[in-house]
Amino acid sequence: MPDLEDLYREVILDHYRNPRNRGELDTPPAVRAEGFNPLCGDEVIVYVQLADGIIDDIKVGGQGCSISQASASMMSATVKGRTTEELRQLNRAFKAMMSIEPDPADDLSPMSGNGADIKLGDLEALKGVVKFPVRIKCATLSWHTLTQALEEAQATA
């Protein structure tokens, strides 16, 4: 198992050192949302642009620990080009992997199942975070912020 943990650590460090989709989008047409974790000072800013129910473009910014910033990078790479329904499934699957129940207020629509059959790709590198409960908020901050951005985008559509 140490080899797998080393691989996961390398994936996290790669996303932290070389973040995907880093930057800003013009608002509008993109929507901007900010997430902040007061316990450790992590900040994530998500810019999302929807086109016909598809995440056409996404950019992330902010600052914080390697877990929060790597998670934001992984999340942005995973959701770009996906439909909002696929995003809901990914959100549920990620939260299930992080051993937390999805918050109904966080969900964009009701859906059956827990998302356990969804492939998360690089995001699976974060499953070791569950050993450190205080760090789960670091890993999920970008997902909460993306959900907030999508709710705002849908409200203004």
Long-range contacts (C-beta under 8 A, 24 or more apart in sequence): 5-128, 7-125, 8-124, 8-125, 8-126, 8-127, 8-128, 9-125, 11-70, 11-122, 11-125, 12-66, 12-67, 12-70, 12-125, 12-126, 13-66, 13-70, 15-69, 15-70, 15-71, 15-73, 15-74, 15-122, 16-66, 16-69, 16-70, 16-73, 19-60, 19-69, 19-70, 19-72, 19-73, 20-73, 20-74, 20-76, 20-77, 21-58, 21-59, 21-60, 21-73, 21-76, 21-77, 21-80, 22-59, 22-60, 22-61, 22-73, 23-47, 23-59, 23-60, 23-61, 24-59, 24-61, 25-49, 25-57, 25-58, 25-59, 30-57, 30-59, 31-149, 31-150, 31-152, 31-153, 31-156, 32-149, 33-145, 33-146, 33-148, 33-149, 33-152, 34-62, 34-145, 35-62, 35-141, 35-142, 35-144, 35-145, 35-148, 36-141, 37-64, 37-68, 37-137, 37-138, 37-141, 39-134, 39-137, 40-64, 40-65, 40-68, 40-134, 40-137, 40-138, 42-68, 42-69, 42-137, 42-138, 42-141, 44-68, 44-69, 44-72, 44-141, 44-142, 44-145, 45-145, 46-72, 46-76, 46-142, 46-145, 46-146, 46-148, 46-149, 47-149, 48-146, 48-149, 48-150, 48-153, 50-84, 50-150, 50-153, 50-157, 53-83, 53-84, 53-85, 54-81, 54-82, 54-83, 54-84, 55-79, 55-80, 55-81, 55-82, 55-83, 55-84, 55-87, 56-81, 58-146, 60-142, 64-138, 64-141, 65-135, 65-138, 67-126, 67-129, 67-135, 67-138, 67-139, 68-138, 68-139, 68-141, 68-142, 70-125, 70-126, 71-123, 71-126, 71-138, 71-139, 71-140, 71-141, 71-142, 71-143, 72-141, 72-142, 74-121, 74-122, 74-123, 74-125, 74-126, 75-123, 75-142, 75-143, 75-146, 76-142, 77-121, 77-122, 78-120, 78-121, 78-122, 78-123, 79-146, 84-108, 84-150, 84-154, 87-146, 87-150, 89-113, 89-115, 89-118, 90-115, 90-118, 90-120, 91-115, 91-143, 91-146, 91-147, 92-118, 93-117, 93-118, 93-120, 94-120, 94-123, 94-140, 94-143, 95-140, 95-143, 97-123, 97-124, 97-126, 97-127, 97-130, 98-126, 98-127, 98-129, 98-130, 98-136, 98-139, 98-140, 99-130, 99-136, 100-136, 100-140, 106-144, 106-147, 107-147, 108-147, 108-150, 108-151, 108-154
